[in-house]
Amino acid sequence: MVSQPEPKHAFRSVEEYLELERSTGKKYDYVDGQVYLMSGGSFNHSDISFNVEALIKSHLRGGSCRAYNSDVRVRISETKYLYPDVSVSCHPTDRGSGNMMEHPRVVVEILSPSNTGYDLLRKIMLYRRVPTLEEILLVDSQQHFA
């Protein structure tokens, strides 16, 4: 998914951010008071994300870990929340009816021309701060390798 800063809203508290998501039905990354709208992706982005999630789910079948799509938010810290395209957690609290993961083991970002800078420069640096994270997978939606 592509992240775009929301220029109308300079800074928000975490509570205001969560209320913004509830009231609009839209997803936003949140970094230190700044919100970034997660806009829709392309057919390529969707295909790749679905395929990566399906491959990971099939690999995890029967185990204690679960793979999730971009509907699940990852809490990096008290003031940082991101939506990876695919994430994996093996922690029992990262399940159920909620949508906020606190113990990601793997995150996947599908790169496209419109989000590569944001994902590579900002999100990767934030993900690296998560102590439970073991792998960050970046997939280029514009390259096909046979």
N, C-alpha and C positions, 0 to 999 in steps of 0.2 A: 504494500500500500504506500501511497505517496503522502508525505507530510508537508503541510503548508502552514506557515505561521498565521495566526489570527490577529491581524493588525488592529482591529477594533478594541480588543481586550488586552490592555497592557499587561497587568499582572493580576493573578487570581490566587486565592488561598486554595489549599487542597479541597476543602469543603465546597468552595465555589466551582472548582473544576469538576468534582464528582456530580454536583447538581447540574452543571452545564451538560454533562453527558446524559444524565437522567432526563432532563427536560427537552433536549433536542433529539435524542436517539442517535446522535453521531458519536464517533470515537475520536479522541484527541490524545496525542502524547502530551505529557505534562513534565516540564523541566524547570524547577525553581521558579514557579509562578507564571511561566509562559506556556500557553497552549498551542499545539500544532494540530490542525485538522488532518485527519487521516482520510484522504479522498480515495475514490475508487481506482482500481487498477485496470489493466488491459486484459484481453483474452489470454495473451501469453503469460502474464503474471498469475492469473487465476489458474490456468492449466498447471503451471509449474508448482504453485503453492499446493494445489490439490494433490498432485503426484508425489511431491515430497512428503506431505503429511501421510498419504496412504502407504508409502514405502516405510516410513518410520513406524506407523501403527502396526503394520504387518510384522516388522522386526521385533516390536515390543510385546506382541501378543503372548498372553500367559504370564507375563511378568508384573512387577509392581509399578512400573513406569507407565505414564500416559502421555500421548501427543495431543496437542490442541491447535486449533486454527487461530486466525487473527482476531477472534472474538474475545480472547483471553488476554488481559492486561498483565504485564509483569511489573511488580513493585521493586524498583531499584533501591530506593531509600524513602525516607519520609516525604521528600519533595520531588521525587522523580518516578514517573510511571511511563512505560512504553508498551506499544503493541507490536510484537514481532509477528511475522507472517505465519510462522509455526514455532511452537515451543514444546519442550518436554520437561515433565517433572516426575520425580519418583517419591515425592513427599506426600504423606497421607492427608495433610491439610490443604493441598492444592487439588482438591476434587470437590464434587458436589454442585450445588446450585449457584455458587459464587462465580465471579469472573476475574478474580485477581490472584495471580500466582506470586508466591513469595520465595519459592525455592526452585528456580529453573535449573535444569541440568544442561539443556541444549536450547539455543535459539537459532532460528533461520530467518534470514532477510533475503527477499527476492529483489535484486537490484534492477532498476530501469533508468533510462536517461533522466527522468524527472526527480528521482529520489536518491541517486547514487551518492551525491555529495553529503546529504543529510545522514544517510545510513552509515557511510564509511567514516565520516569525520565525527559526528556527534554520537550516534547511537552506539557504535562499537566501543567508544571510550567509556560510555556509561555502562554497557554490559560488562566490561572488564572489571568493574567494581563489585560485581555480584560474587560472593564467596562460593556459592554452590554451583556456579556455571562452569561446565567442563569444556563445552564446545560452542563456537559461533560459526555457523555455516552461511556463507554468502553465495548466492546463485545469481548469475548474470542472465537476465531474461533476453538479452540481445545476441547471445552467442550460442551456437549449436555445434557440439563436437560429436562427430560420428564415431 
